Amino acid sequence: MAITLRQLEIFVAVAETCQVTRASSKLHLTQSAVSMALSELESQLDGPLFDRQGRSLIINDRGRYLLPLAKDVLGQVGNIETLLGEKSGEVAGVLKIVASSTIGNYVLPYFIGVFKKQHPAASLEMLVCNTRHAETLIAEGEADLGFVEGEVSNEQVMVTPWFEDELLVVAGPEHPFAAKSDFVIPDDLEYCEWIMREKGSGTAQVFKKKLGCHLPGLRVAMELGHTEAIKKAVEAGVGVACLSSLTVCREVEEGWLASLSVKGVDMWRTLRIIHYKKRVMTNLMREFVAFCSLIKESSHGCACLASPWILHEILHNRSLR
């Protein structure tokens, strides 16, 4: 009996969930159907793919060898279904997007909202996480498009530059630095404590890389997992932070935070769009990427992204064309 696509799909689901019960729930199959398919696959391959530990199934060396091959086969079949099942020119379907924190929380919601109004047959789902996790999800085929701030190293992931973003130093309104217009590196480093994003964050990754030889002089007071938490801690006077200009425009306008341009180090970074190299670009994917790229054509330039009001106006005007 030849190996079937259903067997490979079940194998991948069991590998990812480590249990027949969870895999059956994920695939909407009975537990007996999952167990039978897995048993048949192991019989055809002359050996087990998992080690049984109680109710858990832990993938073994043979299973780890098969897993990327199985995912690749299923991905290619998905590409065939996409190419042959998609109507010419139709922008429809479900687009799974993964975005790192700054982009996912402060930029893409505006794009998604206006895009959805233009293409009501399209459904867009977005998960916000850090750059490292976003890269993993794209490489494993769990998401269609990624929008990230940090560097991407996986060779199976295609990277397209999107636009340039500036990192600023932010301080609370009562902090001594609030009266300054510039933060000078390395002179000012010794006079402050830093509130940082967690490891894996694109913003933290870029900031530390740009500091280079000055990094040992960085005194970290705490690490937090969300930009909003960092802004609140800075506003409360716990320390200073380095954040994207996209994230602090409202607080700076209201006087809750003070922003300082950095002197001595280039604090510009490139935001990127990523997708899996072997994934076929659907009409929906191509249209959304083109839609997001319109920001480069704006007379306001990328600076408009620091103002959600200007950005919303640009996107709304385009939707009326």
C-alpha positions, 0 to 999 in steps of 0.5 A: 500500500502506498503512503497517502497524503492523509497519513502524512497529514496525521503524522505531522499533526501527531508530531506537533501535538504529541498526542493522538487525542489532540491530533484527532481534535485538530484534524476533526477525526476519531482517535481510532482513525488517527491511531490506525493511520499512524500504525499503518504508516509506521508499518509501511516504513518498517519501524516506529516514528514515535516513542510512547511515554504514557499517553504522549508520543515523542517523535524519535530520530526516524520521525524527525527525519520524516517530518520536514519531508512530510511538511514539504510534500503537503506544502507542495500539494497545497500549492497545486490546489491553490494554483488550480483552484483559484479563479483568475484575478479573484481576491478571496480566501483566508490570509494568515499573517504573523507580525512582530509587535511594533508592526502588528500593534501599530501599523497593520491594523489600519492596513487590514481594516481598509483592505477588508473594505476593498475586498469583502471576500477576503478574510485576514487573520493576524497573530502578533509575536516577536520576530524570532517566533514569526520567522519560525511560523513562516518557515514551518508553513503556519502563516502565509505572510510575515511582517518583522522588525528584526533580522531573518536568518532562515534560508527557506524564508524570502525577505523583501525590504518594506520601509525604514523605521527610526528607533528613538530613546524615550523618557518620562516627563520628569526624567532629566533627559526629557529636557534634551532633544538628543541622546548622545552615545556613548556619553549619556549611557552611563546616566540611565537605566534601561527598560528592554523588550524580551529576548527574540524581540526585533526592536531589542535585537536591532538596538543591541546590535547598533550599540555594538562596542557600547553594549557593555555600558548598558544597564538594564533595569528590567525586560518586559514582553510588550511595548505598552508595558514598557511605555507605562514603566518609562512614564512612571520614571522606572528608566528609559527605553529605545522604541520605534517612532511608530509606537510613541507618537500619541504619548509624545503629542500628549506630553506623557513621554519625551522622545530623543533622536540618537546621536553617535549611532545610526538608529534607522532599521529596515522593516521586512515582509517575509514568506516561505520560498516554496509557498505559491503567492496567491492573488490575495497574498500579492494584492495585500503585499502591493497594498502595504507597499503603497506607503512608499508612494505616499507624498508624506513618505514613511513618516506618516506611519508615525501618525495613525491619523494621517495613515488612516486618511491615506488608506481611506483615500486610496480605497475611494479610487 
